[in-house]
């Protein structure tokens, strides 16, 4: 009985605590049990009895399932250890399949790690991307791609043309006897007698003298055919087929890389739609080790978010414009486009004048002769430097989004550089084929007096453009960029601060690479070693650009999206490939080859070696090739190609619709979450108001 008051007291105490929101012991115990059950229900459930091999058979692997479950890392390690300790009872065939699968996966990981370890400039590219953003990083990735492409192309040409020509030069025989006029076969590029010592330097710079008659240029290769009972090798045929396969190989590499870039652009949306959440939740690399790598990754994420926010800001500004403002903006863009087009046309006119003047004074020697030889290169380089700067300023005035500004400036610079090269080639070929005076070409069907070996002359022009581009880049680095950085850092005047450190302008630098690669493609038929020279040039250019980037440049104030720009860089490169392909087709089929040099000196056209060699094949081989070229083979192949193409187009359309639906669902889910959060906030406010009134009454 003595304990009754205590029970009542405890009961009253319990009621008191309950009234004040503090549960008693029994209720607290019940709440803990309920919360434990709820937490167990909400906790991530994992199948401890499943093994990785069983998950592979079901279509998902154990490690991937573990990564997707929100569990502490220590618990994940324990789960993994338990799985590895389990020994399932399986047959020998299943055991062999599991071992094979594990071995192949491990081999794939090892090979991938090995290739990544030997990837050129991997750490440098990581550092560049972290400090200067994805746009500058995409430029250096593009440069590395061109280095590898040129190196592999050089190995291809060396294996099928250069090395066989060196080995078989003293053996073999020509295809036919020469019946050409005597005046058409005169060609002696070797200098006679003693020469001044600096002449060798001039020869290296211009590709003349001792370099003209070497394996560097077309004119040194013979029409050698090696025939044996067990072996046959045709140098002219290998020359043509290697050039054709070289262009096809470059097209395949560019297309494959474009496919990869397009998939990345589609996966990221190519815009700011959904990219914020992707960057926040998926972009971090948990394998980053060390403070340096972590900071670089943080900077990279910062630049990507900066690009998205800048794009979104400009879109909102464009959407808020009135009709009068839009009309004024479009009028301004049309006017600026006409001004930019006028500048480009003026540059073409200057290049044409310089090319004609250079060809008219090509017979002079010494420093003056070198100047006249380099005059087209000087004018082209000057135009490619001045006009894009003006076009960049025009593009800024047009008030496009950052990515659109880059694309517009890039298109104008592409048009300038590629068409300037086409103007140079047209001017040169108009003189080779006697376009203005056909009397000079009646005897040999080309201007043999000025160009006894016109293929070598075209190769020399492309060689000089490649070499001059490298020299200009080095000179700008040493004479302009370093002095500018020194003046800005050590001179506190207003002029120096206004000039400031330079920015790494990605469009102009990318156009330099595209222009250089287009020159190489154009001259590869006439200068077979030009891809190797260009590979060395791009390696030197990589280190020059890296030095100027870290020591002379500041991070870009206006960034742009690297996913779309990487795809667009390859599209621009494809334009250069198309121009060079037209040049090669015209050279193979339209112009008569030189009768005094080269492996095609006795043929009416370079392509004539293909049908001539075709009729030398056996009858079975001829019938097989005739069948491949007949309608019985080509029409079914065309129909099958169309069916496959339409299938992939339909598949792409279905995937595109699915992606659009998923994005719409994500937007709806986001709106639903915003609505629920708003409702929760309103309910919480409504619940707080009675409590506040009760406190006031108390």
Residue, then its C-alpha position, 0 to 999 in steps of 0.5 A: x500500500x505504501x507503494x500505491x502513491x508512488x505508482x500514482x506519482x509515477x503515473x502522474x509523472x508519466x502524464x506530466x512528461x507526456x504532456x510536455x512531449x517527453x515520453x516515459x520509460x515504457x513508451x520510450x522502449x516501445x518507440x525504440x522498438x518501433x523505430x528499430x523495426x522501421x529503420x530495419x525496413x528502410x535500411x538497405x537490404x543485401x543478399x548475403x547468400x549470393x555470390x559474384x558468379x551467380x550475379x554474373x549469371x543473372x546479368x549483374x555483378x556483385x561489386x556493382x550492386x555493392x557500389x549502388x547500395x548506400x552502406x558504410x565502407x567498412x560494412x561493404x568490405x565485410x560483405x565482400x569478404x563474406x562473399x569471397x569466403x562462400x564456396x558454392x557447390x557447382x559443377x566443373x563446367x560452371x566452375x571453369x566458366x566462372x574462372x574464365x569470366x574472372x580471368x577475362x575481367x582481370x585481364x581486361x582491367x590489367x590491359x586497360x591499366x597498362x594502356x592508361x599508364x603509357x598514355x602520352x601526357x596523361x598527367x599533363x592533361x590532368x593538370x591542364x584540365x584542372x587549372x584551365x577548364x574543359x575547353x583548354x583541356x579539349x584543345x590539348x586532347x585534340x592535339x594529342x590525337x593528331x600526334x598519334x594520327x600522324x605518327x601512325x600514318x608515317x609508319x604506314x607510308x614508311x612501311x609500304x613506300x619508303x622502306x621498299x623504295x630504299x631496299x629495291x632502288x638498285x634492283x628491279x626495272x621500269x614498267x615501260x620505255x620512255x617515249x616522251x619528248x626530250x624537253x619534257x624529261x630534263x630535270x636536274x635539281x642537284x647543284x653543280x660545283x661548290x656552294x656557299x655554306x649558308x646555302x644548306x640552311x636555305x635548302x633546309x628552309x625551302x626544301x630545295x637543293x640537296x633536299x629536293x632530290x631526296x626521299x622527302x619529295x615525290x621526284x626522287x621515287x622511281x617506277x620500280x617493279x620487282x618481280x620474282x617467282x615467289x615475290x612481286x612488288x610494284x612501287x608506283x601501285x603501292x604509292x597510289x594505294x598507300x595514299x588512298x589508304x592513308x586518307x581512308x585511315x584518317x577518315x576512319x579515325x576521325x569518324x570513330x572519335x566523332x562518334x565517341x564525342x557525340x555519345x558524350x555530348x548526347x549523354x550530357x545533354x549538350x546543354x544545361x538540362x540536367x547537367x547540374x545534378x550530373x555534375x554534383x552527384x556523378x562527376x567526382x572521381x573517388x580515386x583521386x589521391x593527394x591534395x594536388x589531384x583533389x584540388x585539380x578536380x575541384x577546379x575542373x568541377x568549378x569551371x564546368x559549373x561556371x560554364x553552365x551558369x553562364x549559358x543559363x544567364x545568357x539564355x535568360x537575357x535572350x528570352x527577356x528581350x523585347x521585339x525591338x531589341x531582337x530586331x536590333x540584335x539580328x540587324x547587328x549580327x547581319x551587319x557584322x557578318x557582312x563585315x567579317x566576310x569582306x575581311x575574308x575576301x580581302x585576305x583571299x585577294x592578297x594571297x592570290x597576289x602574293x602567290x602570283x608575285x612569288x611564282x614570277x620571281x621564283x628564279x632568284x637565289x640567296x636571301x632574296x630568293x628565299x623571301x620570294x619563296x616564302x612570300x605566300x606563306x608569310x601572307x597566309x600566316x599574316x592573314x590567318x593571324x590578323x583576320x581571326x582577331x578581328x573576327x573574334x572581336x566581331x563575334x563578341x559584339x554579336x552577343x552570342x552565348x559562349x559556346x555559340x561565339x566559339x563556334x561562329x568564330x571557328x567557322x569564320x576562321x575555318x573558312x578563311x584558312x581552308x579557302x586561303x589554302x585553296x586559293x594558293x593551290x588554285x594559283x599554283x595549278x593555274x600556272x602548272x596547267x597553263x590556265x591563262x596561256x595554253x601554248x606553253x603546255x602543248x608539248x608536255x601537257x603541263x608547264x615544263x619550263x617553270x615546273x619540270x617536276x611540278x609534284x615536287x614543287x607542290x610538295x615544297x610549298x606544303x613543306x614550307x607552310x608546315x615549317x613556317x607555321x612551326x617557326x612562327x609559333x616558336x617566335x611568338x612564344x619567345x618574342x611576344x608572349x614571354x616579354x608580355x608576361x614579364x612586362x605585365x608582372x614587373x611594370x605597374x603602369x595602367x597600360x600594362x595592367x590594361x593589357x594584362x596577361x593573355x588568355x589561351x584562345x581556344x578557337x584560334x589555336x584549334x584552327x592552327x591545328x586544323x590548318x596544319x593538318x590540312x596542309x599535311x593531307x594536301x601535301x602527303x601525295x607529293x611529300x610522303x614524309x610530311x606526316x612524320x615531320x608534322x608529328x614532330x612539329x605537333x610534339x614540339x607545339x604541345x610543349x610550347x603551348x604547355x609552357x605558354x599556358x602555365x607561365x604566360x596565360x591566365x585562366x579564361x574569363x569566358x569559358x565554354x562547354x568542352x563536350x560540344x566543342x570537342x565534337x565541333x573540332x572534329x567536324x572542322x577537321x573533317x572539312x579539312x580532310x574533304x578539301x585535301x581529298x578533293x586536291x588528291x583526286x584532282x591530282x590523280x585524275x586530271x593533271x598529267x604527271x611530270x615526265x622527268x621525275x617520279x614513279x608515274x613519269x610514263x603514264x598519262x595520269x597517276x591513276x592510270x597505274x591502277x588499270x594497267x596493273x589490273x590487266x596484269x593480274x591473273x584471269x581469276x583475280x580479274x573476274x573476281x574484281x569485275x564481279x565486285x564492281x558489277x551490278x550483281x554485287x554492288x546493288x545488293x550491297x547498296x540495298x543491305x547498306x540502306x537497310x542497316x542504315x535505316x535500322x540504326x536511324x530508327x534505333x537512334x530515333x527510339x533512343x532519342x525519344x526514350x531520353x526525351x521521355x526520361x528527361x521529362x519524367x525527371x522534370x516532373x519528379x523535380x516539380x513534384x518534390x518542389x510541390x511536396x517541400x512547399x506543402x511540408x513548409x506550409x503545414x509546419x507553419x500551420x502547426x507552429x502557429x497554434x503552439x505559438x498561440x498557446x505559449x502566448x496564452x500561458 
